[in-house]
């Protein structure tokens, strides 16, 4: 009878040690995430008037004690995207905050309760709303209007030059920008 309980005990020991290993790995991963992220920024929901509608956005401002910050304005690529791009922008926003820059992004029309439909927008429409967001930011006392730039990926490659041609910006960062697919 004694030998029948040994496999059970061994199975129980394996289960307990497996659980301990999973908890240690999980704790380590959580610790790594907390260590890598400074969370040295404040995210604020903002509303930006543009034409006859409102852009619902997020302004992430560094917690560094400065009164004014430069600003990186995010221009989404193709597809439905909310202001944080499902939190995908946040690590980049943290890097911006460490460098003394705020970050601004907004929900595409029809996404996260924003009015409209992003499929109805032309590249000129998107450039116009980006220019409106820059004008809104320049009017804020906590944003240095001389240090505003653009960041965009993919389809934003068609929007960024349109914005830069009509609105003064300090820099443009194009990440894997779209090109003319007909060529």
N, C-alpha and C positions, 0 to 999 in steps of 0.2 A: 504494500500500500504506500509505503514511503516513496518509492520510486515514481509513483504516479503524480505526486505533488511537485516533484523536482522540475518537470517540464513547465508546469504552471508557474512556478516561482521564477524560472528562467525567463519565461514569456513576460511575466510582470516586470522583472528587472529590465528587460529590453525595452518594454513600453515606457517605463519610468525614465530610463536614460535617454530614450529617443525624445521624449517630451522635454527633458532638461536641455538637450542639444538644440531643439527647435526654439525654446525660450531664449537660450543664450544667443543664438544666431539672430533671432528677431530683435532682441535688446541691442545687439551690436549694430544692426542695420538702422534702427531708430536713432541710436547714438551717433552714427555716421551722418545721417541726414541732419540732425540737430547741430552737429559740429560744423558741417559744411555750409549751412544756411545761417546767415547773420540775423535775418529778420529785422534788419536795421532800416526799415521803411514802413511808412504808413500808407495803406491803401484806402482811397476815398472814392465812393461812387460820385460821379459828377454828371451834370446834364449840360450839353452844349447845344445852343440854338443854331440851327442851320436852315435857312430858308423858312419853309412852313412846318418844319418838324424838329424834333430833338434827337440828338445823338446821346445814347446812354453809355457812359464810359467809366473807366477807372483811371485815377491819377495816383501813381505810387510815388511818394515823396520821401527822400532820405531823412532819417532821424539823426542828423549830424550837427544840429545846432545852427546851421547857416540860415540866413534869412531868405536868400535867393539861390536858385539852382538852375543849371542848364536843363534842357528837356530833350528826351528822345520820343518822337511821335511814331507809333507803330502803325504800319499799313499792312493789313492782312493780305494774304494771297487769295486764291480762288476758294470757293466753298463757304458753307455756313461757319461762322466763327464768332464766339463771344469775346468780350473785351480781354479776357486773360488767356484766350485760346486754350480753354480747358486747363488752366493753370500752367500751361507749357511756357508762357512768357515769364513767369515769376522768377526762375533762376537768372534770367538775363536782366530782369528788373533789379534784382539784388546786386548784380555786378554793376549796373548803372548807378545804383544808390551808393555803393562803395566808392565810385568815381565822382560822386557829387552831382549826379544827374537824376532828375525825376523821369518818370515814364508815363506816357499817356496812350491809351487805346480805348476803343469803343466797340460796342456790339454792332455787327453788320445788321442792316435792316432785315426784320423778320426773325432775328435770332435773340433768344433770351428775353422775349417780350418787347423787343424794339419794334417800332412801327415800320411797315413797308415790307419789301421783298428784295433781298440782295440780288436775285436773278434779274430784276428789272434795271439794275444799275449799269451804266456805261463806265468806261474808264474815266471819262470827263466828270461824270457824277461823283465818282470816288475821289478824284483830285479836288473837286470843289469842296466836298465835306472835309477832306484833310486840310485844305487851306482855311476853312472855317474853324477847325480845331486849333490850328496854329494861331489864328487871330484871337480866339478865346484865351489861349494860353498867354499870349503876349500882354493881354490886359490884366493878368493876375500879378499881384505884387510879389508873390513867392517864386516867380519864374523869370529868369534872365533872358529877355527877348533876343539878346545877341548870341545866345548859345542854345539855339533850337536846331535840331536835326531830325532826319527821317531814318527809319529802319523798316525794311520791308523784304518779304520773301516771295518767290515765285511770281504770281500774276502782278504783285505789287511792282515788279520791274517795269510794267507799262504805266503805272500810276506815278511812281517817284519822279521821273523826268518832267512830267506835266506839272507837278506841284512845284518842283525846284525852278521851273521856267517862269512861273508867275508869282511865286512867294519866296522872299529871301530866306534861305536856310544856311546854317553853318556847315552842315555835312549831310551826306547821304550814304547809308549802308545798304547795299543791295545783296541779299543772300540768295544765291542761286536764282537770279532773275530770269523771268520768262523772256524769250526772244520771239522773233517772227517765225511761227511754226510753218508758214507757207514756204519758207526757204529751205 
